[in-house]
């Protein structure tokens, strides 16, 4: 089970509604990714796993319903991470977006590109515990204006954790197969507001609009 809140790209923010993951290739270390003690902690499309390692996902496909009128986004993501030390990794995340809206032509463009620095800050094999901290830089205006992915630069500190229940006493042994993977982050825009030109619906003339850039909380967990 996965629960999450996820931003729409650009300046509007809505919950993720439908997700589909397709992985065509992978680069992994010699041990199972996110392994702690006798426990494996999986990552999801909503949250990263708390382990440090080498990996590539190509592509991850997210299907997002973004408005009640049937507007939707198809997001084709690509991510790559490289371990620098046993406890530190760097990564890059980018992709492309297709937007579909009723009675409008399809819009296609690049998604925002982000860079990640991630560190493993705590691990405990006997208690099946793993914790990592991360800092993500969303590169401003690296995405396409056509798909609302050209927002300002952002900084996003966060953490991810995995906790297994394999060390519970015999009286609770029925819970031992359970594990929880989760994470949370705060995304801070480095620019208080953004301006853009939109066409006037009456005569088509360009008009300048200003939109406030809000701080966003992202969170999710899986059981």
Protein Blocks (a to p, Z undefined) as FASTA:
>chain_A
ZZdddddehjbccddfbdcdddfbdcddfbdehiehjaccdddfkbccfbdcdddddddd
ddddfbfnopacddddddddddfblmbccdddddddddddehiacddddddddddddddf
bdcfklopacddddddddehkacfklopacccdddddddddddfklgcfklmmmmmpccd
ddddddddfbfbdcdddddfklopacdddddddddddddddZZ
